[in-house]
Amino acid sequence: MKINENLKKYIEENIFPSYSRNDSAHDLNHIKYVIDRSLKFANEVKDINYDMVYTVAAYHDIGHYIDPKNHEKVSADMLLKDKNLNQFFNKEQIKIMSEAVQDHRASSKEEPRNIYGKIVSSADRNTLIDVVLKRTYNYRIKHNPEFTLDEIIEDSIQHIKNKFGKSGYATEKMYFNDLDYQKFLNNVSILVEDEETFKKEFLKANNLI
């Protein structure tokens, strides 16, 4: 596995800096995490193009600061319109990568249209409970500043149940065997069934105690 060095240089110098505009859940640390996991999953796919895998992962959240609720479409469009990618990929490859970015969200009702979308969608799954607890808190502080702490906790536990619980939408459409993610889902399922323990861990993760 070897990524084109000129492609990496272009993305590191021109794409990565844009992630400073995103919130902490979609920042450059997250992007590097998804890149690493994407390349790991790509090893399981015959005749995969690692440059395409790398690029999809690098662009998948780039438009989040512009429109969080529709960031997958914004990010896909930004990749599609980036003429600098023409020196590394043909038109069909760029189209495939754009579709993969647009299809990556776990909440999407449809399956990704291609293997690159399945790779980045799977790689985009967080495997650390503390990260989830911090993200849910920060999102509610930003978007629901009128909430009391008890309301934040109540809303957070419901969101996590809906996403990661036994029938949560993020438990589906995982296209690679990932023991870390399976362990994470099991631990989350246990945590959300015990509200007192959840509250304690939530407060601890967000430095509220």
C-alpha positions in Angstrom: 0.0 0.0 0.0 1.5 3.3 -1.1 -0.3 6.6 -1.5 0.9 9.0 -4.3 3.2 11.4 -2.5 2.2 14.4 -4.6 -1.5 13.7 -3.9 -0.7 13.5 -0.2 1.2 16.7 -0.3 -1.7 18.5 -2.1 -4.2 17.3 0.4 -2.1 17.9 3.4 -1.3 21.5 2.3 -4.6 22.5 0.7 -7.4 20.3 2.2 -6.4 19.6 5.8 -6.2 23.3 6.8 -9.9 23.7 6.0 -10.8 21.3 8.9 -9.8 24.0 11.4 -13.2 25.6 10.5 -15.1 22.5 11.7 -16.2 21.6 15.2 -14.1 19.3 17.3 -16.1 16.2 16.2 -15.2 16.8 12.6 -11.8 18.2 12.9 -8.4 17.1 11.5 -7.9 14.5 14.2 -11.2 12.9 13.2 -10.2 13.0 9.5 -6.8 11.3 10.2 -8.7 8.6 12.3 -11.0 7.9 9.4 -8.1 7.8 6.9 -6.3 5.2 9.0 -9.4 3.1 9.4 -10.3 3.4 5.7 -6.9 2.2 4.6 -7.1 -0.7 7.1 -10.5 -1.8 5.6 -9.2 -1.3 2.1 -6.7 -4.0 2.7 -9.6 -6.5 2.7 -10.7 -5.4 -0.8 -9.1 -6.9 -4.0 -7.8 -4.4 -6.6 -8.8 -1.4 -4.5 -7.3 2.0 -5.4 -5.6 3.3 -2.3 -5.3 6.8 -3.6 -9.1 7.0 -4.0 -9.6 5.5 -0.5 -7.3 8.2 0.9 -8.9 11.0 -1.0 -12.5 10.0 -0.1 -11.6 9.9 3.6 -9.7 13.2 3.4 -12.7 15.0 1.9 -15.6 13.3 3.6 -16.3 16.1 6.2 -14.7 19.1 4.5 -18.0 20.9 4.0 -19.2 20.4 7.6 -18.6 24.0 8.6 -20.7 25.3 5.7 -23.8 23.1 6.3 -23.6 20.5 9.1 -27.0 18.9 8.3 -26.2 18.5 4.7 -22.4 18.3 4.9 -22.1 15.1 2.9 -23.6 16.7 -0.1 -21.6 19.9 0.3 -18.4 17.8 0.8 -19.1 15.7 -2.3 -19.7 18.8 -4.4 -16.4 20.3 -3.2 -14.5 17.2 -4.2 -16.2 17.0 -7.5 -15.4 20.6 -8.3 -11.8 20.5 -7.2 -10.0 20.8 -10.5 -6.6 20.0 -8.9 -7.7 16.4 -8.5 -7.7 16.1 -12.3 -3.9 15.6 -12.2 -4.3 12.5 -10.1 -7.7 10.9 -11.2 -9.8 10.6 -14.3 -13.4 11.9 -14.5 -15.0 8.5 -13.6 -12.8 8.1 -10.6 -13.7 11.6 -9.4 -17.4 10.8 -9.9 -17.0 7.6 -7.9 -15.2 9.4 -5.0 -17.8 12.2 -5.0 -20.6 9.6 -4.7 -18.7 7.8 -1.9 -18.4 11.1 0.1 -22.1 11.8 -0.4 -23.1 8.3 0.8 -20.9 8.1 3.9 -23.4 9.1 6.7 -24.5 6.3 9.0 -28.0 7.9 9.1 -28.5 7.6 5.4 -31.4 5.3 4.4 -29.6 4.0 1.3 -26.5 1.9 1.0 -23.4 3.5 -0.4 -23.3 3.2 -4.2 -19.8 1.9 -4.4 -17.1 0.2 -2.3 -15.3 3.4 -1.5 -18.5 4.7 0.1 -18.8 1.5 2.1 -15.2 1.8 3.3 -15.5 5.4 4.5 -18.9 4.8 6.0 -17.5 2.0 8.0 -14.3 3.8 8.9 -16.4 6.8 10.1 -17.7 4.9 13.1 -16.3 6.0 16.4 -15.1 3.3 18.8 -14.6 5.3 22.0 -17.5 6.0 24.4 -16.0 9.2 25.9 -15.9 10.7 22.4 -19.6 10.1 21.9 -20.4 11.6 25.3 -18.4 14.7 24.6 -19.9 15.1 21.1 -23.5 14.8 22.4 -22.8 17.4 25.1 -21.0 19.9 22.8 -23.7 19.6 20.2 -26.5 20.4 22.7 -24.6 23.2 24.3 -24.2 24.8 20.9 -27.7 24.1 19.4 -29.8 24.1 22.6 -28.2 26.7 24.9 -31.5 27.0 26.8 -31.4 23.4 28.0 -30.7 22.7 31.7 -28.0 20.1 32.4 -30.7 17.5 33.2 -32.4 18.2 29.9 -29.0 17.8 28.1 -28.4 14.5 29.8 -31.9 13.2 29.0 -31.7 14.3 25.4 -28.2 12.8 25.0 -29.1 9.4 26.3 -32.1 9.3 24.0 -29.9 10.3 21.0 -27.3 7.7 21.9 -30.0 5.0 22.2 -31.4 5.9 18.8 -28.0 5.8 17.2 -26.1 3.1 19.0 -28.7 1.1 20.9 -29.8 -2.4 20.1 -31.8 -1.2 17.0 -29.9 2.0 16.5 -29.3 3.3 12.9 -25.5 3.2 13.4 -25.6 -0.5 14.2 -26.5 -1.2 10.6 -24.7 -0.9 7.3 -21.3 -1.7 8.7 -19.6 -3.4 5.8 -16.4 -4.7 7.5 -15.8 -6.9 10.5 -14.6 -4.5 13.2 -14.1 -6.0 16.6 -13.4 -2.6 18.1 -16.7 -1.3 16.9 -18.6 -4.4 18.1 -17.1 -4.0 21.5 -18.0 -0.3 21.5 -21.7 -1.1 20.6 -21.9 -3.7 23.3 -20.6 -1.3 26.0 -22.9 1.5 24.8 -25.9 -0.8 25.0 -25.1 -1.6 28.5 -24.4 2.0 29.5 -27.7 3.5 28.2 -29.7 0.9 30.1 -28.5 2.3 33.4 -29.4 6.0 33.6 -27.5 6.6 36.9 -24.3 5.1 35.5 -24.8 7.0 32.2 -25.2 10.3 34.1 -22.0 9.7 36.1 -20.0 8.8 33.0 -21.5 11.7 31.0 -20.5 14.2 33.7 -17.0 12.7 34.0 -16.3 12.7 30.3 -17.3 16.4 30.0 -15.4 17.5 33.2 -18.7 18.5 34.9 -17.8 16.9 38.2 
